[in-house]
Amino acid sequence: MTVADRTELAAVADCERVFRRNGLPMLVQGHTLGRDVFGRAAPFLLLVLLAQLSGAVNRSWSMTANVLAVLGGVVVVTSGYIALNRVRGRSWSTLPQEIAAPELTFFVLAPALLPLLFGGQWAAALATATMNVTVLALTWFTVQYGLLSTLWWGMARAVDELGSSLLRLVRLLPPLLIFSLVLFYNAEVWQVFDRVPTVSSVVLGLLFAALIIVLVGLRLPSEAGAALAQATTDVPDADDLAPLGRGQRINVWVMIGASQLLQVVVVCAGVFVFFVGIGVLTVTPEVQEVWAVGGGWSLPITLQGTELVLNQSLLRVSVAIATFTGLYFAISIQTDTSYRTEFTGGVVRQLRTVVAARVRYRELVG
């Protein structure tokens, strides 16, 4: 390979690195599910597989029996992988560079066999297989659309986002903040969230999370199209770039949507910390006793001789109010003109870098 060839390959790799760092891995030419998604996630999947060797453990057995069962699980999984390699025509010790349906099936079923072989635990086997299917689905979504890179890009500006998001919160939501303070010091609110079942709390939280995602996603197609058009206009020689495919457009939508959701999460986290802080300082054990709340675990805190408490009731109420605030914030940012202009400007700057890399990429690989 000549020096020119090595230089060209390095330039291609730099362009692809720009795509991945900006959360757009599907812009890489020849992007495949087996190599670029599950292949890149193989170390993580291997760690999950090794952790699930504990599925051979049975609490009713002795320590010696459980150690032998785990060793037997290692033998079963290793033997199954060797057999898979031989069936696939590979050397017995080959680590796959591309993960296809046989390897994914092995990942789902092999750990699920351990509870069956060592104790006949059908429920545990079904739970393990279900969990592994869920892990694969989350891994696919995260790696396919570069979600980790998008969140890393957003977290790199976490301090700025915290300040700007809270400033937007103050500008957009003063009535809600006042209303939230009134709710926070309402005994009935504490009693409701102190006694609501945990399952109901989880379902309610998932419902609000789904509503926030839907609200953020409503304008993603139009926003992404406008931002891409603006970035393309700003980059020389970008007008004749090939249009993005459907999967690539979805990748851009996910990148923009994840950035907005990160801001909602930042606001929710700030509100949660605020109410936990003022709750510890002002809602003392005496007040909670008068309100007939304070169930669950508690952590006593002494501050200059004053008895304070951080407990389950305070965290539940703080989470509820933070969630309400996040939902209202998600609604408000869809209609606030100044916010839309500021956010779109940041997205355009990011996409301008990506479009410039696409121009260079096209010159290198066609």
C-alpha positions in Angstrom: 0.0 0.0 0.0 1.4 3.4 -1.1 1.7 6.5 1.1 -1.1 8.1 -1.0 -3.4 5.1 -0.3 -2.7 5.2 3.4 -3.4 9.0 3.4 -6.7 8.5 1.6 -7.7 5.7 4.0 -6.9 8.0 7.0 -9.0 10.8 5.4 -11.9 8.4 4.9 -11.6 7.2 8.6 -11.6 10.9 9.7 -14.8 11.6 7.9 -16.5 8.5 9.3 -15.3 9.5 12.7 -17.0 12.9 12.3 -20.2 11.1 11.5 -20.0 8.8 14.5 -19.0 11.6 16.9 -22.0 13.6 15.9 -24.3 10.7 16.4 -24.9 9.9 12.7 -23.2 6.5 12.1 -25.7 5.7 9.3 -23.9 8.2 7.0 -21.0 5.8 6.8 -21.0 4.0 3.5 -21.7 0.3 3.7 -23.2 0.6 7.2 -24.5 -2.9 8.1 -26.4 -4.3 11.1 -24.1 -7.2 11.7 -20.7 -5.4 11.5 -21.5 -1.7 12.5 -24.2 -2.3 15.1 -23.9 -5.7 16.9 -20.3 -6.1 15.8 -19.3 -2.9 17.6 -21.4 -3.8 20.6 -19.8 -7.3 20.8 -17.7 -6.5 23.9 -20.8 -5.2 25.8 -22.8 -8.3 24.8 -20.0 -10.6 25.9 -20.0 -8.9 29.4 -23.7 -9.4 29.6 -23.3 -13.1 28.6 -20.6 -13.6 31.2 -22.7 -12.0 33.9 -25.6 -14.3 33.2 -23.5 -17.4 34.1 -24.9 -16.8 37.5 -28.1 -18.2 36.2 -26.8 -21.6 37.2 -26.9 -20.6 40.8 -29.6 -22.0 43.1 -30.0 -20.4 46.5 -31.1 -23.6 48.1 -27.8 -25.3 47.2 -24.5 -25.2 49.2 -21.6 -22.9 48.2 -19.7 -25.8 46.8 -22.7 -26.9 44.7 -23.2 -23.4 43.3 -19.5 -23.0 42.4 -19.7 -26.3 40.5 -22.9 -25.2 38.8 -21.3 -21.9 37.6 -18.3 -23.9 36.3 -20.8 -26.2 34.6 -22.5 -23.2 33.1 -19.1 -22.0 31.7 -18.6 -25.4 30.1 -22.1 -25.4 28.6 -21.8 -21.9 27.1 -18.3 -22.4 25.9 -19.2 -25.7 24.3 -22.2 -24.2 22.6 -20.1 -21.4 21.2 -17.4 -23.8 19.9 -20.2 -25.8 18.2 -21.6 -22.6 16.7 -18.2 -21.7 15.3 -17.8 -25.2 13.7 -21.3 -25.1 12.2 -20.4 -21.6 10.7 -17.2 -23.0 9.2 -14.9 -21.1 11.5 -12.1 -22.1 13.8 -13.3 -23.1 17.3 -11.8 -20.0 19.0 -12.8 -17.4 16.3 -14.3 -14.2 17.6 -16.9 -13.0 15.0 -16.3 -9.7 13.3 -19.9 -9.7 12.1 -22.7 -10.9 14.3 -25.7 -12.4 12.4 -28.8 -14.3 13.4 -27.0 -17.5 14.7 -24.9 -15.5 17.1 -27.9 -13.4 18.3 -29.9 -16.6 18.8 -27.0 -18.0 20.8 -26.9 -14.9 23.0 -30.6 -15.2 23.8 -30.9 -18.9 24.3 -27.6 -20.1 25.8 -27.8 -18.2 29.1 -31.5 -19.1 29.4 -30.6 -22.8 29.3 -28.6 -22.6 32.5 -31.5 -22.2 34.9 -33.2 -25.1 33.1 -30.1 -27.4 33.3 -29.2 -26.5 36.8 -32.5 -26.7 38.8 -35.3 -26.8 36.2 -36.2 -23.1 36.8 -38.5 -22.4 33.9 -39.5 -19.0 35.1 -35.9 -17.9 35.4 -35.1 -19.2 32.0 -38.0 -17.3 30.4 -37.0 -14.2 32.3 -33.4 -14.5 31.1 -34.4 -15.0 27.4 -36.9 -12.0 27.6 -34.2 -9.8 29.2 -31.7 -10.7 26.5 -34.1 -9.9 23.7 -34.7 -6.5 25.4 -30.9 -6.0 25.7 -30.5 -6.7 22.0 -33.3 -4.3 21.1 -31.9 -1.4 23.2 -28.4 -2.2 21.9 -29.7 -2.0 18.3 -31.4 1.4 18.8 -28.5 2.9 20.8 -25.7 1.9 18.3 -27.7 2.0 15.1 -28.6 5.7 15.6 -25.5 6.8 17.5 -27.4 7.6 20.7 -24.4 7.5 22.9 -22.4 9.9 20.7 -25.3 12.3 20.7 -25.6 12.2 24.5 -21.9 12.6 24.9 -22.0 15.6 22.6 -24.8 17.0 24.7 -23.1 16.2 28.1 -19.9 17.9 26.9 -21.9 21.1 27.2 -23.7 20.0 30.4 -22.8 23.0 32.5 -23.8 25.4 29.7 -27.0 23.5 29.1 -27.8 23.5 32.8 -27.5 27.3 33.0 -29.3 28.0 29.7 -32.0 25.4 30.4 -32.7 26.8 33.8 -32.8 30.3 32.4 -35.3 29.2 29.8 -37.2 27.5 32.6 -37.4 30.8 34.5 -38.4 32.6 31.4 -41.0 30.1 30.2 -42.5 28.8 33.4 -42.8 31.3 36.2 -46.4 30.5 36.8 -45.6 26.8 37.0 -42.7 27.3 39.4 -45.0 29.2 41.7 -47.7 26.6 41.4 -45.1 23.9 42.0 -44.0 25.5 45.2 -47.7 25.7 46.4 -48.1 22.0 45.5 -44.9 21.1 47.3 -46.2 22.5 50.6 -49.6 20.9 50.3 -50.2 18.1 52.8 -52.7 16.3 50.5 -50.0 16.1 47.7 -47.6 14.5 50.2 -50.2 12.0 51.4 -51.1 11.0 47.9 -47.6 10.3 46.8 -46.7 8.7 50.1 -49.4 6.1 49.8 -49.6 5.5 46.1 -48.4 2.0 45.2 -44.9 1.7 43.7 -46.3 0.0 40.6 -48.7 3.0 40.0 -45.8 5.4 40.4 -43.8 3.5 37.8 -46.7 3.4 35.3 -47.4 7.1 35.9 -43.7 8.0 35.3 -43.6 5.9 32.1 -46.8 7.7 30.9 -45.3 11.1 31.4 -42.1 10.0 29.8 -44.0 8.8 26.7 -45.9 12.1 26.5 -42.6 14.1 26.7 -41.1 11.9 23.9 -44.2 12.4 21.7 -44.2 16.2 22.2 -40.5 16.4 21.4 -41.0 14.2 18.3 -43.9 16.2 16.8 -41.7 18.7 15.0 -38.6 16.6 14.3 -39.1 15.9 10.6 -39.7 19.6 9.7 -36.9 20.8 12.0 -34.4 18.3 10.7 -35.3 19.2 7.1 -34.9 22.9 7.7 -31.6 22.5 9.6 -30.2 20.2 6.9 -31.2 22.7 4.2 -29.6 25.6 6.0 -26.4 23.6 6.7 -26.2 22.5 3.1 -26.6 26.1 1.9 -23.7 27.2 4.1 -21.2 24.6 2.9 -19.6 25.1 -0.5 -20.1 22.3 -3.1 -22.8 20.7 -0.9 -25.8 21.5 -3.1 -25.4 18.4 -5.3 -24.9 15.9 -2.4 -27.1 12.8 -2.7 -30.3 13.1 -0.6 -30.3 11.2 2.7 -31.9 7.8 2.7 -34.9 7.0 5.0 -32.7 5.4 7.7 -30.3 8.3 7.5 -33.1 10.9 7.9 -34.3 8.9 10.9 -30.8 9.0 12.3 -30.9 12.8 12.1 -34.3 12.9 13.8 -33.0 10.8 16.6 -29.9 13.0 17.0 -32.0 16.2 17.2 -34.7 14.6 19.4 -32.1 13.2 21.8 -30.5 16.7 22.2 -33.9 18.2 23.1 -34.7 15.4 25.5 -31.4 15.9 27.2 -32.4 19.5 27.9 -35.7 18.3 29.3 -33.8 15.8 31.5 -31.5 18.6 32.7 -34.5 20.8 33.7 -36.1 17.8 35.5 -32.9 17.1 37.3 -32.4 20.7 38.4 -36.0 20.9 39.7 -35.7 17.6 41.5 -32.5 18.7 43.3 -34.1 22.0 44.2 -37.1 20.5 45.8 -35.1 17.8 47.6 -32.9 20.5 49.0 -35.7 22.8 50.3 -37.6 19.7 51.4 -34.8 18.5 53.6 -34.5 22.0 55.1 -38.1 23.0 55.6 -40.2 19.8 55.7 -38.9 18.6 59.1 -39.8 15.3 60.8 -42.3 17.3 63.0 -44.1 18.7 59.9 -44.2 15.2 58.3 -45.7 13.8 61.5 -48.4 16.5 61.4 -49.1 15.7 57.8 -49.2 11.9 58.6 -46.5 11.0 56.0 -43.0 9.6 56.1 -43.5 6.0 55.2 -40.7 3.8 53.9 -37.0 4.3 54.5 -35.5 7.5 56.0 -32.1 9.0 56.5 -31.8 11.3 59.6 -29.6 14.4 59.1 -28.4 16.7 61.8 -27.6 20.3 60.9 -26.2 22.4 63.7 -28.3 20.6 66.3 -31.5 20.6 64.1 -33.0 17.2 63.2 -33.8 17.0 59.5 -34.7 14.0 57.4 -34.3 12.7 53.8 -36.9 10.0 53.2 -38.9 8.1 50.6 -41.8 10.5 50.8 -39.7 13.5 50.0 -38.1 11.8 47.0 -41.4 10.7 45.7 -42.9 14.2 45.9 -39.8 15.8 44.4 -39.8 13.3 41.5 -43.5 14.0 40.8 -43.1 17.7 40.7 -40.0 17.5 38.6 -41.9 15.3 36.1 -44.8 17.7 35.9 -42.3 20.5 35.3 -40.5 18.5 32.6 -43.8 17.9 30.8 -44.7 21.5 30.9 -41.2 22.5 29.7 -41.5 20.1 26.8 -44.8 21.7 25.8 -43.4 25.2 26.1 -40.2 24.7 24.1 -42.4 23.7 21.1 -44.0 27.1 21.1 -41.3 29.5 22.4 -39.8 31.4 19.3 -36.6 32.5 21.0 -35.9 29.0 22.2 -36.5 27.5 18.8 -34.2 30.0 17.1 -31.4 29.3 19.7 -31.7 25.5 19.6 -32.0 25.4 15.8 -28.8 27.5 15.5 -26.9 25.0 17.6 -28.2 22.1 15.4 -27.3 23.9 12.2 -23.7 24.5 13.4 -23.4 20.8 14.2 -24.9 19.7 10.9 -22.6 22.1 9.0 -19.6 20.1 10.2 -21.3 16.9 9.2 -22.2 18.2 5.7 -18.6 19.4 5.2 -17.4 15.9 6.1 -20.0 14.5 3.6 -18.5 16.6 0.8 -15.0 15.4 1.6 -16.3 11.9 2.0 -17.9 12.0 -1.5 -14.6 13.1 -3.0 -12.8 10.2 -1.4 -15.2 7.3 -1.8 -17.7 8.5 -4.4 
